[in-house]
């Protein structure tokens, strides 16, 4: 290990966390868009490496030096992974394999695989294989493989799998279970710990790694290597600052630390002010440091703020270069991928690898700056309170960081002093929209520069901070008044996540498009059934953004590119919005969504113009629902996690709400005959629905299974939009029944499984006529958010029995949490 690596040790043995009652599953630090989104995945900011929302390391280091003694308050030293045996991505290898179920002892060390085939790794389906490693062996649905390797030593610190598996996997080392993940998958190579028993059987000489992978749906892939996870060791210890307070607001995350005699408050501020399109689009966040002496004495204080080159690449095999610029009143540091393929990578579990990551600060705060390996920068800072490294040449992204040392001008006493830095990202072009590359909204005309935007962000600092404080107060108070303290805290938790899962751009005519990314779901862009649940937040605070979510779907049909008589599911795979890429249509789901949301926008804006603009298309979709919506065929809908269903009662409500909304819009547009006919049809549908779905004390999941139930969250629009389709007794009966079906972490989605969707629970709870019933339904959701064992950005799909995430994370659908606020505001 080199001298710099041996220098550092983050000792957490003395760490003592304060009593924290508000405990997010993960905490947003920098939230700009679906690509620039960095989080702390635990309670203590200095207990782990900061990560991209996908879970990949995006290190951001923060250290404070007080009178020559250094403390870490942000991030943690990244471990070094030394290859034991390579993956196929690192070096070519062969393994024995079979796609026919082998004997029961296939995984044991002494099993003979003489009858198996030999093949190059990785093993995958053709579509996945071609996308990852250009060589490899194709398997259909299941593969068993055995890899022999020889070790010259078995003296390892922490042997760890380097694995990419899609989907379920079981791994054995010398016949001992090492790793089992079912049902689950990874979207890239990840380091996974192996079981203690498997570590013990690694030995000098011959070893056998055996694995089974099952591809449940979609592309499949399996490749496994072994690495030794080596933690940094050394004589000089950098102590962790003691985290003594934590607070989260809608636009800010605030940590307070004690570093010797200095109290440090670190504030991470995302100026996501919904009424201001420019601020929503401006690709900058602020990091503010407030310090004061707690012993009333004067102290010399410096702060190191460093950002890794991993912010500008998809993986650590890509290289970055650095650049330093001095402007009139501020410094700029940046890191960029040496190979710029703008909009060249699409998908779900991927990160941006074009454009530039920025760290800037005013001249008056910057003592020194540098580029280099993070451990070297930290070593220099700990020794001298400054950095001088200037390694701006190309290097692997995980070996290059940029850093400022920020100082306060003079010693720190009992009066608080404040400094700040600005973090930014220039993506040059943000999305491709039906063949045309679009710039971000802040530079929609192509006449702005990121340098000028960073300068403007510095100029606007005081004003923006006041706007953030006002927004924080508004968001919390609106939710508190509508639904109580726990509900308000859920809304605070969801705010930045809901907004930053979108990208704001201008279409070729200059109209705003607010394009969502379907995070950790399938990576779709502009998905209608993502827009629908997220709508309440944007209906409340800026309907223009909701229109910006819907316009691509309207354009897709109105341009003739989408010719089916119902709404599309999506317009592509992020960031390429060139047409639907999802493999299955959702005709009733998406058509009902678009009709209902269009009328909701008209109500929010108090005019019918949006419907008038798209009336021809809305009529096509309404005609489809007239024929197919009431008693839906066996087709995909957003609730079909447990499988497709025909005759889905909640989906039928969606169609009825969509048609009732269409009738309202027809009446306001003077289409009197159409309004009358559709209203009559809706009333008839509602009457039939109550008869077909009636199961005595509740309404069924499907019309043909009275021994079932489901959340009828789509019914929330009936009162909200004053559609007056169903009698109030329908919602009252359902709420009474739901309260008997609650589990520790929430109300299940339906009777088939015990998992749920938290956004739909909030909609369902909004049906309650009294506050106590609403809070009773919200309380288990709050418990889930605060106690889930999965330390990831909030997942909207979780298990109600144990609070674990089933799937998804960091999705915009948590904007649906504002449904209760919307209901109260619109009463």
N, C-alpha and C positions, 0 to 999 in steps of 0.2 A: 504494500500500500504506500502511496507517495506521501511526502512530508506534509502536504496541505491536508490530505484526507485524515492523517493521524492526529491532526491538531485539535479537532473539535469533538466535543461530547455534550450532548444535551441531556443533562441529568434531570429526570422527572421524578426521582425518588422523593424529593422534598416538596413535590407539587401538592397543594391542598386547595381544592376548589371550594369557592364560597357556596353557600346554599342557594341554588338556582331553581326557581319554581317554573319560570317560562323557559322551556328547553326545546328549541327547534330541532328537528331531526338532522338538519344541516342548516348552516347560516350563510346567507348571501353576503359577499364582500364586494365584488365588482360585478355588476349586472348591466350590460350594454345591449346585448342581442343574443341570439341562440349560440353564437360562436364565442363571444367574449363574455364569459359567465364563470366566475371563480368563487368557490365556496369553502368554508371550513366545515369539515365532516365530523364535528364533535363538540363537546362543551367548551373545551379550552382552546383558544386561538393558537397557543404555542405547543400543543400536544401532538400535532400531526402536520404533514405537508398539506398545504392548500391545494385544492383540486378543481378541475373543470367539472361542470355538473355531471358529465358522463362518468366521473370517477378517476379519470386520468390525471396524474400529477401536473399541476400548473403552479409551480412553487412561487411564492411571494414571501420573502424573508423580511422580518422586522426586528431590529435589535436596538437597544438603548444603552449608551455608555455614560455612566455617572461617576465623575471623578476618577476616570480610568478603569472602572470596573464595568464589565459588559454583561447585559441581561438580554435574553431572547423573549420577545413578546408575541411574535407572529411566525407561524410555520415551524418546521422542524428539519433537521438535517436529513437529506434523502439518503437512504441506504445505498450501498454499492452492490450491484449484482454481478458476481463473477460466474461465467459459464462453466457448468460441470459437463453437461452434454447439450448440444445445440438444438434449436428448433430448425425447421426447414427454411425459415426466413433468414436464419443466421448462417447455415451451412447445409449442403445437401446430405441426406442420409436415406437409407433404405430400412424397411421393416417387413416382417412377415404379417400377412393379413388374410382374413376371410370375410365374406359377406353372408355366409351360411352359418346358422347357429352351431357353435362348436360344442365339444364335451364340457361337462360341468366344471371340470378342473382346468379350463383353458388358461386361467390367469396365474397358475402356480409356477414356481421357478423351474421345476423339473418336468413340466409338461412338454411333450414333443410336438412341435409345429411343423414337422417335416412335410406334411400334406398341404400346408397353407401356401399361398402365393407370396411372391416377393414384389414389393412396389416402392416407388419413390414417395416420400412424404412431401407435402401434406396429403391427407386423405379427405376428399370432399366431393360434393356434387359438382357438376361441370360449371354451373354458373358461379358458385362460390369460389371454386378453385381458380378459375380464370381471373377472378377479380382480385385475388390475394397474392398467390405465388404462381408463377406462370407454368411451373411443372407440377407434377403430383399425380396421385392415383384417384380415380373416380370411384365412389361407392354410391349405391342407391339410397337405401333408408337406414341400414345398420352396418357397422363395421367393427370387427374385433382385430386388434393388432398387437404384436409383441416386438419389442425392440431390445436387442442385446447390446450392452455397452460394458466397457472395461475401465475400471478406476485404478489409478496408481496410488491413491490415498483415499481414506474415508473420513479424514479429519476435517469436517466442515462445521461452520458456525451455525448456519440455519438453512439447510437445504430446502429449496422452494421450487414448485412447479412453475414453469413459464408455459402457459397453456392457452390455446385458442380452441374452444369447443362450441359447436352449434349442431344439435342441441345438447341433450342429456349426456352425461359422461360418468364413467367409473374408471378410476386409475388404481393400479396396484404396482408396488415395488417389491420384487422378490416374493410375490405371492401374498403380500400384506396390503390391506386396503390403505391407500394414500390420500384419495380425494374422491368424493361422491357429490355430484350436483345434479339433482333431478327433482322437479323439472326446472331447468334453467339453461342459459347459454351465455356466451360472451360474443361481442361484436369485433373483437380484436384480441391480440395477445395480452394476457394479464398474469401477474404473479400471484399464485395461490399457495397458501401454507399446506404442508403435508402433515398427516397424522404422526403422532409421536412414535408409534410402533413402527411405521414405515421408515422413519429417520434412522432408527436403530439397526435396521437390517441392511442398510447400504454398507458395502464392504469392498476392500481391495480385491481386484480381480473381476470376474464375470458377474454382471448383474442383469436382471430382466425387468423392463418396464412394460407392463401390459395395460391395455385400455380398451374400453367399449364405448362406442358413441352411437346414439340413436338420433336420427334426423326426423323430428316429428312433422314439420311442415316447412316449406320454403327451402332455401339453400342449406347445405350441411357442410361441416368442416371439422377436422380434428388434427391437431399438431401439438406435440408436447416436448419440451426440453426440461432440463434441470439447471438451476442456478443456486449459488450460495449467497444468501443475503448477509452482507457484512456491514455492521453498524460502525460508525466512526468512533475511534478511540483516541485518547491522548492524555497528556499530563495536565494540560490547561483546561479547565472546565468553564464553559459559559453557562451560568445559572439561568433557569427560567424565571422570568418576572412572575410574581404571584398575581393571578387574576382575581380581583376582589369584587367586581361588579360586571353585569352584562345587561344591556337593554337593546331591544329591537323595536324600531319604528317602521312605518311604511316605507320610507325612503332611506333610512339610516340603520346601521348596526354599530353599536357603541360598546366598546370594552374598556374596562378600567383596570389598571395594573399598579402594583407597588414594586418599584425597582430600587431597593435600598431606601434612601431618604426621599426619593422622587415618586410622586404619583403621576402616572401617565394615562391619559384618556385617548384612545384611538378610535376615530369615527370614520366609517366607510359610508360615503354618501353617493347615492345614485339619483341624480336629478330627474326622475321620471315623473314629470308634472303633466298629467294627462291633457290638460287644456292647452298645452303649449307644444305644438308639433315639432318645433325646432329643438326644444329641449329633449323631447322624447327621442329624436333622431341623433342629436349631438353625441358623438361616440366617446364621451368622457365621463369619468367618475372622479370624485375627490377623496383623498385620504387626509384627514385632519388630525394633528397631534397637539393636545393640550397638556401642559406639564406644570407642576407646582411642587415646591418643597414642603414636606410634611414635618420637618424638624426645625423649620424657621431659619435654617442656615442657607448660605449661598452655595450653589453647586454648579460644576461644569457639566453640561449635558449635550450630547450629540445623538442623533438618530440615523440609523442605516435603513434605507428602504431599497430593496432589490427585487427584480422581476426576472424570471427565467426565460430563456429563448424558447422553451416549450410552449409559451403563449402564442408563438407565431408558426407552429408546425402541427402536423397531425400526429407524428410520432418522433421518438428521439433519434431515429436513424437519419433524419433530415438535418441539414446544416443551416446555420444562421450567420449573418454578419451584423456588426453594430455600427452605429453612426452617432456622432455627437455634434450638436449644433448650438450656437449661442445667438440668441436674439437680443433685441434692445433691452427687454426687461425680464427675460426668463431663459432657462436652459432647456434643451431637448435631448433626450437619449432615445434611441430606437433600436429594435432588433427586427430583422426580416429574413424570411426564408431565401436562400441563395437561388432557388429555382422557383420563379413566379409563374404559376399556372392559375391565373385568375378564373374563378368559378370552375376550376378543373376537377373538383372533387365533390361528389354528392353522397348522400346517405344519412344514416341515423347516428351511429356511434362513431362519429368523425369530428375532427376539429379543423378550423381554418388553417390553411397553409399558404395563403397569399396575403399581401398587404403588410402593414408594419404595426408592431406593438410599441407604444410610447410611454415614457416616464418623463414628466416635466415638472419644473418647480421655478418659482421666482428667483432671480439672482440673489436677493437679500437673504434667502434661506439656505443656499447651496454652499457648503464648505468645500466639498470635493466630489468627484464623480469618477466612475470607471467601468470597464468591461472585463470579464474574466470568469473563471469557475467560481461559483458562489462561495465555496469553502475558502478560496484565496482572498476574495473580497472581505469575507467575515474575519479572517485572520488578520488582515491589515487593519481593519476597523478596530478590532479588539486590542491590537498592539499600540495604535497611534491615534485613533479617533478620526482617521481619514482613509480614503482609498486612492490609489494612483494607477492601478492596472489599466492598460489601454489596449486590451486584446480584442480589436474590432474585426480581425480577419475571420474567415470562415471556420466554423467548428461545429461539431454535433450540438444540437440544441440543448441537450441536458448538461453540457459542459460550459455553457456560456450564459452569464447573467449580466444585467445592467444595474447599476446602483448609484444612488446619491447618498452622501452624508449631509444631513440637514442640521443646521445649528441655529441657535436663538439670538446670536449677536452678543450676548453677555450672560453672566451667570444667572441661574434660576433661583429665585427666592420664594417666599410664601405666596406671592401674587402669581396667578396663572398666566402663562404665555402660550401663544398658539402659532403653529406653522402648518403648512399643508403642501401636498404634492398633488399632481393631476395625472391620472392614468387614462390612456386613450388607445384607440385602435382604428387605423384607417384601412378599410377593406377595398378601397378603390371602386369596385363594382360589387353590389350586394347580392343581386339575384339576376337570373336570366328569365325574361318574361316573354314567352312565345317567340323565342329566337333573338330577342333584343336584350342586351346587357343594360341593366338599370343601376344608376348611382344611388347612394343613400339620399334620403330627403334633404339633409342639411347641405348637400352639394348637388341638388337635382339638376341645376343648370350647367354643372361642370366648371363653374367659375370661382370656386372656393378652394382653399388649400387646408390641409389638416393643421399646418403650422399656424395659420391665421385663426382657425377654429379653437386651437388650444390657447392661443393668446386671448381670444374673446372669452373663453371659459375662465381664464384667470381674471380678466377685467370684470366679469360678472359675478365673481365669487361671493361677495357679500349679499348681493341681491338674490342669487340662486339659493344660498343657504336659508334666507328668510322664506323663500317660496317653499323650500323643502319642509321647514318647520310648520308652515301653515298647512301644507298638504298632510303632514303627519297627524296634526291635530284634527283636521277634517275627517280623514279616513277613520281614525279611532272613534271620534265622537259620533259620527254617523252610525257606525256599527254598534257602538255601545248603546245608543238610544234605541236602535231597532231590535237588538237581540241579546244584550247583556255582555258582561265582561269576557267570558270565555269565547263567545262568538266574535267579539271585537278583536281578541287576540288571534283568532284564526284568520281573520281578514288581514291583519297586520302581517302575519306570517306569509300570506299568499300574494301580497301586493306586487313585489318586485318580480317574483316568479311569473305571475300571469302576464306582465307587460313585456319582460325581456325575452320571452319565448317567441317574440315577433320581430320582424324587421320592417321599418317604415321606409318606403321608397315612393317615387313618383312614376306613374305610368307615362307612356309617350305623350299623352296630352297634358301632363302636369297634375293629374288627379292623384290624391294619396292612396296608396295601397299598403295595407298593414298585414303582412303575410306571416302566418304562423308556421312554426316547425313542430311536427308531431314527435316531440322528444321521447326517446326510448320506447317508441311504439312501432313505427316503421319509417320515420323520417319524412313523411309526406309534407308537402307545402300547400297552404291554403285549404286545409281539410274542413269541410262543412261541419262534420260532427265534432270538431274541435272548436270551431267558431261558435256553435250553438251553446254549449255549456259555459263558455267564457264570456258570453254576451253581457250579463248583468253589470259587471264592472264598467264596461265601456258605454252601455246605455245610460248609466248614471252620470258619468263624468266627461264623456266626449263621444257622442254617437258617430262623429266623422270617422273615428277609428274602426268602429264596427262596420260602417259602410265600406271602409278600406279592406276589410276582411272578405266582404261579400262580392265586391265588384269583379274580382277575377272569375268567379263562378258565373256571374251574369255575362261577362265578356266571352267566356268559353262557349256558351250557348249562342249568344247573339252574333258572334263572328262566324258561326257555322262550323266551327272546329269540333264542337260536341253536338251530335245530331239526335241523341236519344230524347224521348219525351219527358224526362225527369232530370233533376239536378245531378251534376257530377259529384263524386266523392271528394276529389282534390284536383289540383292543377299540376301535379308533378311530385318530384322528390327534391327536397331542399338541397341547394338553392336554385334548382332548375325548374321553373314553372312553365313547362312547355306542353302540358296536357296530362290527364290522369294517368298515373302509373300503378294505382292500387288495382289488384287483380279481380275485384268483385264489386259490382254496383250495389248501392243501398237506396233503391228508388223511393220508397215511401219515406224512409228516414230523412234523406237529404231534401226532398221536395217539401215535406212538412216543415223542416227546419227553416228553409229559405223563405217560405210564405209567412211563417209566424214572425221571424226576425224582421222582415220588411215592414210589417205593420207595427212592430215594436219601435222601429226607427221613426216611422211616421208619427207615432204617439209622442216619442221623446222630443222630436223637433216641432211638433204641433203643426205639421203640414203634410200633404199627401204627395209631395214632389218626387220623393225617392221611388214610390210605387208607380207613379205616372211614367217615370223614365224607363221602367222595366216592365210595363204592364203586359206587353205581348208575351214575354217569356214567363211571367208569373201565371198568365192564363193557361199556357201550355202545361205547366206543372200542376195547376189546379185541376185541369181536365184529367190528368193522370190519376190524381188522388180521388176524384169523383168515382172513377172506375175501380181502382185497385187499393184505395187507402183504408176503407172501413174494416175489411176482413183480410188482412195482409196474407199474401202467399208466403211460402217458405223462402224467406230472403234475409240477407244480412241486415242487422241493425246494431246500434251502438251497445245494446245490452247483451249481445250474444256471446259472452265470454264462455258460457257453458254449452254453446252450440246453437245452431240455427233453430228457429221456431216458426211455424206457421200459426196464424190466428192469434198473434201477440196482442193482448189487450192494451198494453201501454203504447205500443206502436200505433194501434188504432186511434188512441186518444191524440197522438201527435198529428195524425192525418186530419182528425176532426178539428183540432186547434188551427191547423194550417188553413183548412177550408173556411172556418169561421172568420179567421183573419182576412182571408181573401174577400169574403162577402162584405166585411166592414170597409175594405179599401174600394171595392166596386161601388158601394153606396156613396162614398166620398168623391169618387171620380164621376158620378152621374150615371153609372151603369146600373140603373135601377132594376131592370128586368133580371140581369145576372145576379145582383145582390139578393133579390127576392127568391129566385130559384135555388141558389146555393144555401141561403138561410133555411129554407124548407128542408133541403137535403140534410143539412147539419142537424136539425132538430130530429129528423127521422133516424139518423145515425146514432145520436145520443140515446134515444129511447131504446133502440135495438141493442146498443152496447150495454146498457144497464140490465137488460134481460139476459143477454148471452153471458156476461161476465159475473153475474150475481152468484155468490157462494154463501149466502146467508149473512154471516157477520163480516164479510169482506168481499172484494172482487178478485177474480182469478187472474193468474198469469196468462192463460190462454182461454179462448172461448170454449175449448173442448176438454178442459181439465179442471173441474171444480175443486179438486184437492190440491190446488196450487195457489200461490199468491205472488205479488211483485209490487215494488214501489211504483206508484202511478205519478211520478214527478212531473210528467208533461202536463198534468192537469193544472199546474200552477198558473199557466197563462190565462185560464178561464176568468179568474177574478182580476188578475193583474191588468189584462187588456180589456176588461169589462165586456167579455164576449157573451157571458151569461148563457152558456150552453147546457151545463149540467146543474142539477139542483145541488145546493150546498151540502145536502145529506151524504152525497157521494164521498166528498173529502172527509167529512166528519167520521163516517164509518171506517174509512181507510186509516185515519190517524189513530183511532181507538184500537184498531187491530194491530197496527205497527208497534204500538207501545207494549204489546204482549210478545213481540218477536225480537226485541233488542238483545244483542250479545254484548260482551264486555267492551268491545271496541267499535260498536256501531250496529246499525240495522242492515242485515244482509240485503243484497240487491233483489233477490227473489228466492223462492223456495228450493231451487235446485242446488245451491251451494251456500257456504257461509261467508264468502267474500263479498265485498261491497265497493261502491264508488262514493267517495266522500262528497263530491260536488252534487251528486243526485240526492244524497241525504239532506243537504241543506235545502234543496228545492222542495223535497218532500216535507221537511219540517216547516217550511214556509206555508204549507197548506193548513197548519194548525191554527185554530181560532183563538187560542189563549197562550200566553207567554210561557206558562209552566210546561205545556206540552212541547212547545218549540225547544225550550231549554233542555227538556228531558231527552229529546232526540239529538241535540247538539253535544251534550255532555260526553257521550262515548267517542264522538269524533275528536273532540278536544283531547280526550285521554289518549287516543291513537296518536295524534300529532305530537304530544308531549312525551309519550312513553314507548313509541315504536322502537324495536331493537335495531332497525335498519337506519344507519346514519347516512342518509342520502337526501338530496333535495326532495321536498315533499312529494310522495307518491299518492296519486288519487285512486289507486286500485289496491285495496289492502284486505287482509284477512281479519274478520271481526272476532275471532276466537283468541288470537295471540298478538294482534297488532303488527304483523309482518307485512311488508310489501309483497304483493303478488306480481306486480309488473308496473311499468311506467315510472317516470320521475321527471320533475322539473317541467311539467306540461302547463300550458296556459289555461287549461280547463278549470283551474282553481279560481279563475275569475268568476265562476259560478257561485262562489261563496257569498257574493254580494246580492243574491236574489232576495234575501230578507230585507236588506236596505232598500232595494229597488221597490219592493212591495210597499214598504212604509212610505217612501217618498211619493209614490204614485197614488196613494189612497186619496 
